[in-house]
Amino acid sequence: MAESAAASSVSHDELAALKRIGLDGGLSGRTKVSCSGLAERLDASAQTASRRLQRLDEAGLLNRELLADGQLVTLTDAGVSALRREYADYRRLFEDDATLSLDGTVTSGMGEGRHYISLSGYMRQFRERLGYEPFPGTLNVELTAESVRSRGEMDALETGTTRIDGWEDGDRTFGPATCYAARIDADAGSYDGAHVIVPDRTHHDETQLELIAPVKLRDELALEDGDGLTVHLGGEGT
């Protein structure tokens, strides 16, 4: 994912600077930062603080507006997601049952999910690793703005996570994916036994989820485009 790649391109020291900026107000809006002030908080030199700000800017984790006496700084969505992944790692250290809930609305996809999940190389792994053959199609969910920011925590989930390997068929190569066990709560009821599927390489952006299940989720939960739901992740099935 693009945001994950951006976060992985910066060092732990640079992430520490990002956290400091978030604590100083950059998480909720623009905050004024001076290199000397940041350096004091980080126990580093002003030059080092300046380099860390520049690297965070280059990685797309924050936006800067240079001023005569400092700079106005705010975290980007990618920067917020990077801190959420750090937060999720600490939750794993201190909480045995760390979970994640994402809100969104049902939307129509382009029909590509139906084709790809039905391919034999994927279907065999679904049967062996998930314990079912998915209904031929995915439920597409457009996430709320808050859940888009929280989505980065998925990378830190371990419980209920299943890896699907890439494979080849003649001249074509099909990429790997990760499945996250999910429970769906909607107005018509709940369904426990679905999975969010996230291909390693996908044209979807971070605002969308694709869900698979052994049943047609639209029918099971009486869902139509625009209906709201919550997807719970991180449990044993969950």
C-alpha atoms as one frame of an Amber mdcrd trajectory, in Angstrom:
protein
   0.000   0.000   0.000   1.252   3.488  -0.812   0.906   4.861   2.698   2.700
   1.845   4.195   5.564   2.323   1.739   5.855   6.000   2.691   6.046   5.174
   6.388   8.605   2.406   5.861  10.889   4.846   3.994  11.525   6.914   7.129
  13.596   5.992  10.179  12.467   5.442  13.761  14.025   8.796  14.672  11.973
  10.506  11.964   8.808   8.784  13.191   9.655  10.069  16.677   9.754  13.586
  15.232   6.397  12.965  13.553   4.936  11.861  16.897   6.284  14.995  18.581
   4.675  17.196  15.929   1.402  15.336  16.370   1.533  15.861  20.130   2.200
  19.566  19.562  -0.960  20.004  17.503  -0.040  18.828  14.018  -2.517  15.971
  14.189  -5.578  18.208  14.359  -4.412  21.153  12.254  -1.469  23.365  11.376
   0.978  24.007  14.186   3.974  26.324  14.236   7.311  24.548  14.583  10.861
  25.878  14.863  13.857  23.640  14.278  15.427  24.759  17.556  12.254  24.057
  19.513  11.791  20.640  17.917  15.463  19.860  18.457  15.124  20.555  22.188
  12.142  18.188  22.448  13.994  15.477  20.518  17.317  15.983  22.320  19.008
  16.586  18.968  20.690  19.429  17.101  18.731  22.012  15.115  20.324  20.693
  11.918  19.169  17.163  12.734  15.633  18.382  13.460  15.616  20.250  10.149
  16.714  17.128   8.252  14.003  15.053   9.913  11.335  17.559   8.945  12.597
  17.553   5.374  12.550  13.731   5.210   9.010  13.587   6.589   7.947  16.141
   4.004   9.631  14.201   1.171   7.956  10.974   2.332   4.543  12.652   2.187
   3.884  12.325   5.918   3.513  16.046   6.589   2.983  19.353   4.800   5.084
  22.428   5.562   4.734  26.165   4.953   8.021  27.952   5.560   7.937  31.213
   7.508  10.587  33.728   8.459  10.625  32.504  12.074   9.744  28.844  11.647
   7.227  26.783   9.693   3.583  25.802   9.811   3.297  22.018   9.803   0.394
  19.574   9.596   0.304  15.796   9.291  -1.049  14.357   6.040  -3.427  11.386
   5.970  -0.367   9.202   5.332   1.310  10.715   8.386  -1.721  10.029  10.569
  -1.819   6.440   9.278   1.871   6.014  10.111   1.235   7.046  13.716  -1.810
   4.794  13.891   0.363   1.841  12.880   2.773   2.744  15.686  -0.186   2.945
  18.070  -1.419  -0.463  16.909   1.999  -1.994  17.589   1.917  -0.704  21.160
  -1.607  -2.070  21.589  -0.274  -5.480  20.574   2.378  -5.192  23.285  -0.044
  -4.392  26.093  -3.445  -5.724  24.961  -4.123  -9.380  24.190  -7.353  -8.667
  22.321  -6.456  -5.641  20.174  -9.179  -5.127  17.556 -10.146  -2.562  14.947
 -13.566  -1.306  13.831 -14.088   0.521  10.532 -17.268   2.345   9.446 -18.430
   2.846   5.888 -21.195   2.594   3.317 -21.934  -0.043   0.708 -20.967   0.866
  -2.832 -20.954  -0.887  -6.201 -17.640  -2.192  -7.461 -16.515  -2.699 -11.034
 -17.070  -6.455 -11.029 -13.377  -7.347 -11.028 -13.577  -9.018  -7.618 -15.988
 -11.632  -8.994 -13.446 -12.627 -11.642 -10.329 -12.740  -9.505 -11.611 -14.568
  -6.430 -13.108 -17.253  -8.698  -9.715 -18.120 -10.215  -8.576 -21.630  -9.329
  -5.257 -20.572  -7.767  -7.053 -18.335  -5.287 -10.094 -20.552  -4.744  -7.931
 -23.525  -3.722  -6.221 -21.410  -1.059  -9.536 -19.982   0.177 -10.819 -23.530
   0.720  -7.638 -24.661   2.477  -6.862 -21.557   4.543 -10.207 -19.822   5.130
 -12.309 -22.973   5.206 -14.832 -21.958   2.532 -15.355 -21.058  -1.105 -16.327
 -17.386  -1.326 -19.490 -16.270  -3.072 -18.364 -15.122  -6.557 -18.219 -11.398
  -5.881 -17.023  -8.938  -3.259 -18.906  -6.498  -1.048 -17.359  -3.065  -1.582
 -17.346  -0.591   1.293 -16.477   3.105   1.065 -14.897   4.077   4.392 -15.681
   7.206   6.376 -12.917   9.796   6.671 -12.143   8.726  10.247 -11.963   5.052
   9.261  -9.656   5.859   6.344  -7.262   7.307   8.907  -7.675   4.250  11.158
  -7.209   1.747   8.347  -3.429   1.827   8.774  -3.874  -0.171  11.993  -4.789
  -3.208   9.869  -1.102  -3.690   9.085  -0.394  -4.454  12.747  -3.182  -7.010
  13.226  -2.028 -10.593  13.707  -5.039 -12.454  15.071  -7.429 -13.521  12.338
  -4.962 -12.721   9.552  -4.417 -15.195   6.699  -1.890 -14.922   3.892  -2.879
 -15.863   0.320   0.092 -16.621  -1.924   0.657 -15.383  -5.445   0.634 -17.943
  -8.247   1.172 -18.393 -11.980  -1.045 -19.711 -14.740   0.768 -20.029 -18.030
   2.084 -16.620 -19.006   0.147 -14.745 -16.316   1.198 -14.030 -12.755  -1.365
 -13.341 -10.035  -0.275 -11.470  -6.926  -0.557 -12.340  -3.228  -3.093 -10.921
  -0.793  -3.916 -10.802   2.908  -7.302 -11.773   4.360  -8.499 -10.326   7.673
 -11.256 -12.154   9.554 -14.214  -9.792   9.896 -17.591  -9.440  11.562 -20.052
  -7.107   9.858 -22.696  -5.159  11.780 -25.542  -3.642   9.744 -29.087  -2.455
  10.459 -30.523  -5.833   9.439 -28.189  -7.819  11.703 -24.648  -9.140  11.974
 -22.577 -11.608  10.009 -19.546 -13.324  11.528 -17.365 -15.259   9.093 -16.436
 -12.770   6.377 -12.945 -11.584   5.416 -11.539  -8.295   4.199  -9.235  -9.137
   1.290  -6.353  -6.773   0.523  -4.200  -7.560  -2.541  -0.572  -6.544  -2.224
  -0.932  -4.664  -5.497  -4.314  -3.112  -6.082  -5.866  -0.237  -8.029  -8.197
   0.496  -5.090  -7.249   3.399  -2.875  -7.187   3.459   0.912 -10.811   4.617
   1.107 -12.270   1.234   0.138 -12.577  -2.268   1.565 -13.462  -5.460  -0.300
 -15.118  -8.253   1.661 -15.604 -11.915   0.790 -17.767 -14.539   2.486 -19.320
 -17.946   1.719 -22.658 -16.154   1.230 -23.813 -13.148  -0.772 -23.452 -10.473
   1.893 -25.851  -8.055   0.202 -28.635 -10.628   0.521 -27.584 -11.955   3.932
 -27.694  -8.469   5.497 -30.287  -6.866   3.165 -27.747  -4.291   1.991 -28.113
  -1.740  -0.784 -25.772   0.955  -2.063 -25.498   3.751   0.499 -26.344   1.573
   3.522 -24.047   2.021   6.497 -22.197  -0.774   8.278 -19.304  -1.444  10.622
 -16.540  -3.969   9.934 -14.842  -5.417  13.026 -11.344  -6.878  12.593  -8.746
  -8.534  14.761 -10.593 -11.456  16.318 -10.347 -15.205  15.824 -12.786 -15.346
  13.064 -13.642 -12.599  14.585
